[in-house]
Each structure stands twice: as structure tokens, then as C-alpha cells.
Amino acid sequence: MDYRCINCQINAFTRLLSKNEASVEEKNILFKDFLGYLSELDFTNKIAPEIAKKAHDKIKEKLNVKDLYFEEKQEINELLLNKYQELKEKISNSENPFITALKMSIAGNIIDIIGSPDSDIDKTVEMVLNSDFAVDDSILLNKMIKKAKTILYLGDNAGEIVMDKLFIEHINHKNIYYAVRGGAVLNDATINDANFVQMDKVAKVISNGHDAPSTIIKECSAEFQAIFNNADLIISKGMGNLEALLGSGNNKIIFLSMIKCDIIAELTGVSKGDFIVMQEKTK
């Protein structure tokens, strides 16, 4: 983890504190405790999603709340589901349905801002559809999909999960697993979200067995690790998954994401705000 990540983690923790009705005194205690945890971190052995999990755990434990974002996730899932047929037709009527569906999925990676108005979704989709990939391994991805006996798709946020469903429905692979978080953390998708959007209609839904906003393999369940290790293709959505898997040397992984921070931009050789379809490089 880079020292520059700390500022983002403090800001994220502050936003979490603002989501609850704890007293100012309780929030001060939680914040001081979190700062103490950060001060003792060994940066070389941590990634940002691990810190986010710790922050989330502290607040959930203090407030005895299992899912801090439950209502917001339901809202964004419903909002995207209401546009599902319209977006599906946009894919079908496009000049290149595969690329359109792929870009639609990446557009979902931007629509993770809770409460985004309907017009923002339309603008976001159009913006991504009219943009190029800064790293474009889409032809390779298409070839890997066609050759793969088993595909593992690593999900990211609620709402976004609907856009993933559109892409998965389009590729129509007979043996694809869709993995969600093992428990509620931030606005990341869980089994409840997958069931809500009926992801099971297009994929085999599984939990990764861990409640970090990422896919930290060593912490995931044995069942998930077996599927991960045996998959012919791993499609990794979003920044959280990218942070954990970038540099793993596993060239079965294709990252689909918008680059949302300068640090990851440096590591991937692109600019903040760029879109990537990028194969993980072999070590």
C-alpha cells in the first residue's frame, strides 16, 4: 500500500461515521481508535481494501449494524433493474454488441455513487460507450471467453451488478460463476444483491467467503479458492478487485475497470479516469 492511500482511508472512514446516529463523543472515540490502528500499520504488507474492511468492521461492531448500506444498495439495484430492458436493447441494436455490452459493464463501475439520479446513469452510459479503452485487450478477452471451459466473474458494487448481468447474458457462457462478497461491506454486492437482480438466471452465484471490499485470495473460502484456481478465465471488475490481484502474475485475469486513483493509474500506466480492459501480466 502507498502512503498516499491513508488520506483516502481517513476520508472514507469519516463518510462512514456520518452515516450513523452515534453521538459526537462516540464518533470521536471511533475516529481516534482508527487513527491509532493506521499509525501502527506496516504499509508493505497491506492493501487499501484491507484497511477499508477494518474501518467498516469497527463501525458495524460499535453500532451493532450488519449492513450500513442496505437501503442505498436496494435503491441503486432497483434503479438499474428498471433500465435493464432499455440497456439490453441498446446492446442488441448496436454495431458491435460484444463491445457495447463490455462497455456497459464498465459503465456500471462508475455508477456506484449511491443515489445517482436517473439522468446521471444515462449520461454515464453514453460517455463510456463513446470512449476508447486506455488499455484494450477486448479482442483477447473475447477469444478467452470462447475458449474457456470455466469462467469466474468477480463482482464489485451493488447497482453495477445489474450491468454485469447484461454482459454475462450477452456472452451466454454455459459455465460461468459470479462471485460476490462474503458479507456486507460498503456498497459492495453480496448474495442478497445477486438474488435481488436474479443473477442466478445467467450465472452460478457464489460467495468469496470474505467481507473485504476486494478479493483477497488468502482470506477467501476454500470453495472459492478452488474455483479461482481452476477457472480458465477470471474477469475482475472494479478497483477493489484490481488492487488485490494486480501484480499477481496470473495471466488468466482480465481487469475491467475505470481507474479511480493516481496510484493505480501509475501502476497500470494509464491516467486517472481512464477505462481499461487489461490482462494481468505474467511475472
C-alpha atoms as a printed R data frame, in Angstrom:
    type eleno elety resid chain resno       x       y       z
1   ATOM     1    CA   MET     A     1   0.000   0.000   0.000
2   ATOM     2    CA   ASP     A     2   1.182   3.530  -0.784
3   ATOM     3    CA   TYR     A     3   1.349   6.197   1.950
4   ATOM     4    CA   ARG     A     4  -0.964   8.306  -0.233
5   ATOM     5    CA   CYS     A     5  -3.745   5.778   0.406
6   ATOM     6    CA   ILE     A     6  -4.005   6.900   4.035
7   ATOM     7    CA   ASN     A     7  -5.735  10.174   3.233
8   ATOM     8    CA   CYS     A     8  -8.397   8.313   1.208
9   ATOM     9    CA   GLN     A     9  -8.904   5.843   4.053
10  ATOM    10    CA   ILE     A    10  -9.408   8.649   6.583
11  ATOM    11    CA   ASN     A    11 -11.906  10.384   4.283
12  ATOM    12    CA   ALA     A    12 -13.763   7.103   3.729
13  ATOM    13    CA   PHE     A    13 -13.914   6.469   7.479
14  ATOM    14    CA   THR     A    14 -15.268   9.975   8.018
15  ATOM    15    CA   ARG     A    15 -18.026   9.272   5.471
16  ATOM    16    CA   LEU     A    16 -18.890   6.039   7.269
17  ATOM    17    CA   LEU     A    17 -19.157   7.877  10.575
18  ATOM    18    CA   SER     A    18 -21.549  10.376   9.010
19  ATOM    19    CA   LYS     A    19 -23.894   7.524   8.035
20  ATOM    20    CA   ASN     A    20 -24.887   6.677  11.585
21  ATOM    21    CA   GLU     A    21 -26.592   8.270  14.548
22  ATOM    22    CA   ALA     A    22 -23.831   7.779  17.093
23  ATOM    23    CA   SER     A    23 -23.099  10.703  19.367
24  ATOM    24    CA   VAL     A    24 -20.233  13.074  18.645
25  ATOM    25    CA   GLU     A    25 -18.395  11.569  21.619
26  ATOM    26    CA   GLU     A    26 -18.786   8.036  20.225
27  ATOM    27    CA   LYS     A    27 -17.619   9.189  16.791
28  ATOM    28    CA   ASN     A    28 -14.588  10.872  18.326
29  ATOM    29    CA   ILE     A    29 -13.673   7.638  20.092
30  ATOM    30    CA   LEU     A    30 -14.094   5.591  16.898
31  ATOM    31    CA   PHE     A    31 -12.040   8.058  14.882
32  ATOM    32    CA   LYS     A    32  -9.236   8.168  17.437
33  ATOM    33    CA   ASP     A    33  -9.191   4.373  17.559
34  ATOM    34    CA   PHE     A    34  -8.988   4.169  13.760
35  ATOM    35    CA   LEU     A    35  -6.132   6.685  13.652
36  ATOM    36    CA   GLY     A    36  -4.290   4.551  16.217
37  ATOM    37    CA   TYR     A    37  -4.739   1.499  14.008
38  ATOM    38    CA   LEU     A    38  -3.410   3.403  10.980
39  ATOM    39    CA   SER     A    39  -0.381   4.660  12.907
40  ATOM    40    CA   GLU     A    40   0.785   1.086  13.569
41  ATOM    41    CA   LEU     A    41   0.325  -0.216  10.018
42  ATOM    42    CA   ASP     A    42   3.094  -1.919   8.093
43  ATOM    43    CA   PHE     A    43   2.352  -0.480   4.656
44  ATOM    44    CA   THR     A    44   4.384  -3.151   2.853
45  ATOM    45    CA   ASN     A    45   2.024  -5.903   3.999
46  ATOM    46    CA   LYS     A    46  -1.367  -4.238   3.496
47  ATOM    47    CA   ILE     A    47  -3.588  -3.193   0.616
48  ATOM    48    CA   ALA     A    48  -6.229  -0.460   0.797
49  ATOM    49    CA   PRO     A    49  -9.278  -2.829   0.800
50  ATOM    50    CA   GLU     A    50  -7.963  -4.480   3.971
51  ATOM    51    CA   ILE     A    51  -7.964  -1.103   5.698
52  ATOM    52    CA   ALA     A    52 -11.473  -0.398   4.407
53  ATOM    53    CA   LYS     A    53 -12.672  -3.699   5.901
54  ATOM    54    CA   LYS     A    54 -11.127  -2.827   9.253
55  ATOM    55    CA   ALA     A    55 -12.814   0.582   9.241
56  ATOM    56    CA   HIS     A    56 -16.168  -0.919   8.337
57  ATOM    57    CA   ASP     A    57 -15.850  -3.641  10.998
58  ATOM    58    CA   LYS     A    58 -15.152  -1.074  13.715
59  ATOM    59    CA   ILE     A    59 -18.303   0.897  12.961
60  ATOM    60    CA   LYS     A    60 -20.542  -2.156  12.444
61  ATOM    61    CA   GLU     A    61 -19.377  -3.608  15.776
62  ATOM    62    CA   LYS     A    62 -19.867  -0.352  17.648
63  ATOM    63    CA   LEU     A    63 -23.352   0.242  16.232
64  ATOM    64    CA   ASN     A    64 -24.403  -3.413  16.015
65  ATOM    65    CA   VAL     A    65 -25.453  -2.949  12.369
66  ATOM    66    CA   LYS     A    66 -24.832  -5.711   9.817
67  ATOM    67    CA   ASP     A    67 -25.178  -3.680   6.618
68  ATOM    68    CA   LEU     A    68 -24.591   0.070   6.708
69  ATOM    69    CA   TYR     A    69 -25.574   0.498   3.064
70  ATOM    70    CA   PHE     A    70 -28.572  -1.843   2.846
71  ATOM    71    CA   GLU     A    71 -31.162   0.749   1.803
72  ATOM    72    CA   GLU     A    72 -28.852   2.508  -0.644
73  ATOM    73    CA   LYS     A    73 -27.932  -0.766  -2.310
74  ATOM    74    CA   GLN     A    74 -31.576  -1.699  -2.730
75  ATOM    75    CA   GLU     A    75 -32.251   1.700  -4.253
76  ATOM    76    CA   ILE     A    76 -29.451   1.556  -6.828
77  ATOM    77    CA   ASN     A    77 -30.257  -2.077  -7.696
78  ATOM    78    CA   GLU     A    78 -33.886  -1.151  -8.356
79  ATOM    79    CA   LEU     A    79 -32.871   1.891 -10.378
80  ATOM    80    CA   LEU     A    80 -30.639  -0.154 -12.689
81  ATOM    81    CA   LEU     A    81 -33.125  -3.010 -12.948
82  ATOM    82    CA   ASN     A    82 -35.746  -0.535 -14.164
83  ATOM    83    CA   LYS     A    83 -33.413   0.326 -17.044
84  ATOM    84    CA   TYR     A    84 -32.422  -3.276 -17.763
85  ATOM    85    CA   GLN     A    85 -34.595  -3.860 -20.837
86  ATOM    86    CA   GLU     A    86 -33.709  -0.486 -22.323
87  ATOM    87    CA   LEU     A    87 -29.978  -1.158 -21.905
88  ATOM    88    CA   LYS     A    88 -30.350  -4.685 -23.240
89  ATOM    89    CA   GLU     A    89 -31.960  -3.344 -26.409
90  ATOM    90    CA   LYS     A    90 -29.145  -0.803 -26.760
91  ATOM    91    CA   ILE     A    91 -26.693  -3.718 -26.780
92  ATOM    92    CA   SER     A    92 -28.723  -5.756 -29.287
93  ATOM    93    CA   ASN     A    93 -29.136  -2.822 -31.665
94  ATOM    94    CA   SER     A    94 -25.509  -1.728 -31.577
95  ATOM    95    CA   GLU     A    95 -22.965  -2.227 -34.338
96  ATOM    96    CA   ASN     A    96 -20.757  -4.372 -32.077
97  ATOM    97    CA   PRO     A    97 -22.880  -5.943 -29.304
98  ATOM    98    CA   PHE     A    98 -19.894  -7.542 -27.540
99  ATOM    99    CA   ILE     A    99 -18.041  -4.226 -27.156
100 ATOM   100    CA   THR     A   100 -21.237  -2.422 -26.226
101 ATOM   101    CA   ALA     A   101 -22.039  -4.990 -23.529
102 ATOM   102    CA   LEU     A   102 -18.439  -4.823 -22.297
103 ATOM   103    CA   LYS     A   103 -18.540  -1.031 -22.090
104 ATOM   104    CA   MET     A   104 -21.915  -1.247 -20.385
105 ATOM   105    CA   SER     A   105 -20.334  -3.413 -17.697
106 ATOM   106    CA   ILE     A   106 -17.518  -0.909 -17.199
107 ATOM   107    CA   ALA     A   107 -20.056   1.926 -17.077
108 ATOM   108    CA   GLY     A   108 -21.519   0.100 -14.104
109 ATOM   109    CA   ASN     A   109 -18.177   0.546 -12.341
110 ATOM   110    CA   ILE     A   110 -18.803   4.300 -12.342
111 ATOM   111    CA   ILE     A   111 -22.448   4.049 -11.263
112 ATOM   112    CA   ASP     A   112 -21.540   3.098  -7.702
113 ATOM   113    CA   ILE     A   113 -22.356   6.530  -6.297
114 ATOM   114    CA   ILE     A   114 -25.337   5.901  -4.098
115 ATOM   115    CA   GLY     A   115 -28.382   7.901  -5.091
116 ATOM   116    CA   SER     A   116 -27.247   8.734  -8.616
117 ATOM   117    CA   PRO     A   117 -30.211  10.282 -10.402
118 ATOM   118    CA   ASP     A   118 -31.604   8.555 -13.458
119 ATOM   119    CA   SER     A   119 -30.167  11.178 -15.820
120 ATOM   120    CA   ASP     A   120 -26.655  10.545 -14.479
121 ATOM   121    CA   ILE     A   121 -26.933   6.876 -15.439
122 ATOM   122    CA   ASP     A   122 -27.889   7.774 -18.998
123 ATOM   123    CA   LYS     A   123 -25.041  10.271 -19.279
124 ATOM   124    CA   THR     A   124 -22.552   7.831 -17.797
125 ATOM   125    CA   VAL     A   125 -23.531   5.032 -20.172
126 ATOM   126    CA   GLU     A   126 -23.286   7.315 -23.197
127 ATOM   127    CA   MET     A   127 -19.951   8.705 -22.058
128 ATOM   128    CA   VAL     A   128 -18.419   5.233 -21.705
129 ATOM   129    CA   LEU     A   129 -19.946   3.980 -24.960
130 ATOM   130    CA   ASN     A   130 -18.303   6.904 -26.759
131 ATOM   131    CA   SER     A   131 -14.915   6.434 -25.088
132 ATOM   132    CA   ASP     A   132 -11.938   4.265 -26.025
133 ATOM   133    CA   PHE     A   133 -10.160   1.873 -23.689
134 ATOM   134    CA   ALA     A   134  -6.782   3.186 -22.493
135 ATOM   135    CA   VAL     A   135  -5.686  -0.452 -22.400
136 ATOM   136    CA   ASP     A   136  -7.656  -2.554 -24.843
137 ATOM   137    CA   ASP     A   137  -7.387  -6.326 -24.500
138 ATOM   138    CA   SER     A   138 -11.020  -6.760 -25.558
139 ATOM   139    CA   ILE     A   139 -10.154  -8.960 -28.569
140 ATOM   140    CA   LEU     A   140  -8.102 -11.190 -26.290
141 ATOM   141    CA   LEU     A   141 -10.944 -11.278 -23.769
142 ATOM   142    CA   ASN     A   142 -13.413 -12.360 -26.444
143 ATOM   143    CA   LYS     A   143 -11.071 -15.155 -27.535
144 ATOM   144    CA   MET     A   144 -10.545 -16.299 -23.949
145 ATOM   145    CA   ILE     A   145 -14.301 -16.364 -23.325
146 ATOM   146    CA   LYS     A   146 -14.824 -18.604 -26.350
147 ATOM   147    CA   LYS     A   147 -12.037 -20.992 -25.330
148 ATOM   148    CA   ALA     A   148 -12.782 -21.132 -21.602
149 ATOM   149    CA   LYS     A   149 -14.493 -24.159 -20.124
150 ATOM   150    CA   THR     A   150 -14.995 -22.289 -16.844
151 ATOM   151    CA   ILE     A   151 -15.212 -18.530 -16.244
152 ATOM   152    CA   LEU     A   152 -15.099 -16.826 -12.859
153 ATOM   153    CA   TYR     A   153 -16.505 -13.295 -12.806
154 ATOM   154    CA   LEU     A   154 -15.553 -11.238  -9.739
155 ATOM   155    CA   GLY     A   155 -18.321  -8.772  -8.931
156 ATOM   156    CA   ASP     A   156 -17.916  -5.391  -7.303
157 ATOM   157    CA   ASN     A   157 -20.700  -2.990  -6.261
158 ATOM   158    CA   ALA     A   158 -24.466  -3.076  -5.978
159 ATOM   159    CA   GLY     A   159 -26.118  -1.449  -8.994
160 ATOM   160    CA   GLU     A   160 -23.052  -2.309 -11.021
161 ATOM   161    CA   ILE     A   161 -24.082  -5.935 -10.628
162 ATOM   162    CA   VAL     A   162 -27.019  -5.265 -12.991
163 ATOM   163    CA   MET     A   163 -24.635  -4.089 -15.704
164 ATOM   164    CA   ASP     A   164 -22.529  -7.203 -15.153
165 ATOM   165    CA   LYS     A   165 -25.644  -9.281 -15.686
166 ATOM   166    CA   LEU     A   166 -26.167  -7.632 -19.073
167 ATOM   167    CA   PHE     A   167 -22.646  -8.537 -20.162
168 ATOM   168    CA   ILE     A   168 -22.872 -12.091 -18.829
169 ATOM   169    CA   GLU     A   169 -26.238 -12.577 -20.516
170 ATOM   170    CA   HIS     A   170 -24.737 -11.387 -23.798
171 ATOM   171    CA   ILE     A   171 -21.701 -13.713 -23.758
172 ATOM   172    CA   ASN     A   172 -24.044 -16.588 -22.872
173 ATOM   173    CA   HIS     A   173 -21.366 -18.925 -21.498
174 ATOM   174    CA   LYS     A   174 -22.592 -22.271 -20.181
175 ATOM   175    CA   ASN     A   175 -20.263 -22.449 -17.172
176 ATOM   176    CA   ILE     A   176 -19.746 -19.089 -15.509
177 ATOM   177    CA   TYR     A   177 -19.510 -18.331 -11.801
178 ATOM   178    CA   TYR     A   178 -20.372 -14.900 -10.435
179 ATOM   179    CA   ALA     A   179 -18.646 -14.163  -7.118
180 ATOM   180    CA   VAL     A   180 -19.857 -11.631  -4.570
181 ATOM   181    CA   ARG     A   181 -18.540 -10.605  -1.144
182 ATOM   182    CA   GLY     A   182 -18.919 -12.940   1.786
183 ATOM   183    CA   GLY     A   183 -20.586 -10.269   3.911
184 ATOM   184    CA   ALA     A   184 -21.798  -6.682   3.855
185 ATOM   185    CA   VAL     A   185 -19.042  -4.111   3.386
186 ATOM   186    CA   LEU     A   186 -19.505  -0.604   1.976
187 ATOM   187    CA   ASN     A   187 -21.850  -0.779  -1.045
188 ATOM   188    CA   ASP     A   188 -20.311  -3.978  -2.439
189 ATOM   189    CA   ALA     A   189 -22.584  -6.686  -3.795
190 ATOM   190    CA   THR     A   190 -23.487  -9.664  -1.624
191 ATOM   191    CA   ILE     A   191 -25.586 -12.790  -2.151
192 ATOM   192    CA   ASN     A   192 -28.674 -10.699  -1.274
193 ATOM   193    CA   ASP     A   193 -27.912  -8.287  -4.109
194 ATOM   194    CA   ALA     A   194 -27.256 -11.130  -6.553
195 ATOM   195    CA   ASN     A   195 -30.569 -12.737  -5.636
196 ATOM   196    CA   PHE     A   196 -32.379  -9.399  -5.912
197 ATOM   197    CA   VAL     A   197 -31.225  -8.849  -9.522
198 ATOM   198    CA   GLN     A   198 -31.697 -12.570 -10.365
199 ATOM   199    CA   MET     A   199 -28.071 -13.091 -11.319
200 ATOM   200    CA   ASP     A   200 -28.690 -16.823 -10.940
201 ATOM   201    CA   LYS     A   201 -30.578 -16.707 -14.266
202 ATOM   202    CA   VAL     A   202 -27.295 -16.135 -16.147
203 ATOM   203    CA   ALA     A   203 -24.555 -17.476 -13.836
204 ATOM   204    CA   LYS     A   204 -23.818 -19.678 -10.839
205 ATOM   205    CA   VAL     A   205 -23.706 -17.250  -7.921
206 ATOM   206    CA   ILE     A   206 -21.115 -17.884  -5.205
207 ATOM   207    CA   SER     A   207 -19.733 -16.033  -2.201
208 ATOM   208    CA   ASN     A   208 -15.983 -15.499  -1.946
209 ATOM   209    CA   GLY     A   209 -16.286 -16.170   1.775
210 ATOM   210    CA   HIS     A   210 -14.694 -12.920   2.953
211 ATOM   211    CA   ASP     A   211 -16.118  -9.474   3.700
212 ATOM   212    CA   ALA     A   212 -13.387  -7.169   2.440
213 ATOM   213    CA   PRO     A   213 -14.299  -4.839  -0.460
214 ATOM   214    CA   SER     A   214 -11.981  -6.866  -2.677
215 ATOM   215    CA   THR     A   215 -10.877 -10.408  -3.484
216 ATOM   216    CA   ILE     A   216  -8.053 -11.218  -1.086
217 ATOM   217    CA   ILE     A   217  -7.406 -14.803  -2.104
218 ATOM   218    CA   LYS     A   218  -5.688 -15.994   1.087
219 ATOM   219    CA   GLU     A   219  -8.735 -14.876   3.114
220 ATOM   220    CA   CYS     A   220 -11.384 -16.367   0.817
221 ATOM   221    CA   SER     A   221 -13.134 -19.682   1.379
222 ATOM   222    CA   ALA     A   222 -11.618 -22.979   0.234
223 ATOM   223    CA   GLU     A   223 -14.557 -23.441  -2.137
224 ATOM   224    CA   PHE     A   224 -13.906 -20.083  -3.768
225 ATOM   225    CA   GLN     A   225 -10.149 -20.651  -3.960
226 ATOM   226    CA   ALA     A   226 -10.714 -23.954  -5.769
227 ATOM   227    CA   ILE     A   227 -12.940 -22.284  -8.377
228 ATOM   228    CA   PHE     A   228 -10.464 -19.400  -8.706
229 ATOM   229    CA   ASN     A   229  -7.516 -21.750  -9.239
230 ATOM   230    CA   ASN     A   230  -9.335 -23.950 -11.743
231 ATOM   231    CA   ALA     A   231 -11.025 -21.249 -13.833
232 ATOM   232    CA   ASP     A   232  -9.745 -20.799 -17.386
233 ATOM   233    CA   LEU     A   233 -10.651 -17.099 -17.308
234 ATOM   234    CA   ILE     A   234 -11.135 -14.683 -14.403
235 ATOM   235    CA   ILE     A   235 -12.939 -11.436 -15.178
236 ATOM   236    CA   SER     A   236 -12.135  -8.964 -12.405
237 ATOM   237    CA   LYS     A   237 -14.468  -5.978 -12.042
238 ATOM   238    CA   GLY     A   238 -13.656  -2.760 -10.247
239 ATOM   239    CA   MET     A   239 -10.870  -1.105  -8.311
240 ATOM   240    CA   GLY     A   240 -11.099  -3.194  -5.154
241 ATOM   241    CA   ASN     A   241 -10.508  -6.447  -7.004
242 ATOM   242    CA   LEU     A   242  -7.820  -4.825  -9.140
243 ATOM   243    CA   GLU     A   243  -5.925  -3.616  -6.064
244 ATOM   244    CA   ALA     A   244  -5.736  -7.133  -4.654
245 ATOM   245    CA   LEU     A   245  -4.925  -9.002  -7.876
246 ATOM   246    CA   LEU     A   246  -2.726  -6.579  -9.825
247 ATOM   247    CA   GLY     A   247   0.816  -7.901  -9.813
248 ATOM   248    CA   SER     A   248  -0.235 -11.480  -9.038
249 ATOM   249    CA   GLY     A   249   1.234 -12.707 -12.318
250 ATOM   250    CA   ASN     A   250  -1.936 -14.680 -13.096
251 ATOM   251    CA   ASN     A   251  -2.499 -14.067 -16.808
252 ATOM   252    CA   LYS     A   252  -5.911 -15.746 -16.661
253 ATOM   253    CA   ILE     A   253  -7.155 -12.474 -15.132
254 ATOM   254    CA   ILE     A   254  -8.669  -9.695 -17.241
255 ATOM   255    CA   PHE     A   255  -9.350  -6.456 -15.367
256 ATOM   256    CA   LEU     A   256 -12.409  -4.361 -16.291
257 ATOM   257    CA   SER     A   257 -12.418  -1.031 -14.535
258 ATOM   258    CA   MET     A   258 -12.353   2.706 -14.501
259 ATOM   259    CA   ILE     A   259  -9.103   3.899 -12.916
260 ATOM   260    CA   LYS     A   260 -10.173   5.982  -9.942
261 ATOM   261    CA   CYS     A   261  -6.924   6.978  -8.255
262 ATOM   262    CA   ASP     A   262  -3.484   8.263  -9.191
263 ATOM   263    CA   ILE     A   263  -1.654   5.371  -7.539
264 ATOM   264    CA   ILE     A   264  -3.402   2.683  -9.567
265 ATOM   265    CA   ALA     A   265  -3.013   4.879 -12.651
266 ATOM   266    CA   GLU     A   266   0.752   4.821 -12.125
267 ATOM   267    CA   LEU     A   267   0.792   1.049 -11.636
268 ATOM   268    CA   THR     A   268  -1.248   0.400 -14.779
269 ATOM   269    CA   GLY     A   269   0.461   3.030 -16.920
270 ATOM   270    CA   VAL     A   270  -2.708   4.988 -17.692
271 ATOM   271    CA   SER     A   271  -4.389   8.149 -16.397
272 ATOM   272    CA   LYS     A   272  -6.934   8.596 -13.645
273 ATOM   273    CA   GLY     A   273 -10.399   8.394 -15.200
274 ATOM   274    CA   ASP     A   274  -9.327   6.014 -17.985
275 ATOM   275    CA   PHE     A   275 -11.146   2.767 -18.774
276 ATOM   276    CA   ILE     A   276  -9.226  -0.488 -19.078
277 ATOM   277    CA   VAL     A   277  -9.738  -3.998 -20.374
278 ATOM   278    CA   MET     A   278  -6.351  -5.320 -19.307
279 ATOM   279    CA   GLN     A   279  -4.797  -8.747 -18.967
280 ATOM   280    CA   GLU     A   280  -2.700  -9.316 -15.854
281 ATOM   281    CA   LYS     A   281   0.917  -9.726 -16.876
282 ATOM   282    CA   THR     A   282   2.868 -12.910 -16.215
283 ATOM   283    CA   LYS     A   283   5.736 -12.403 -13.785
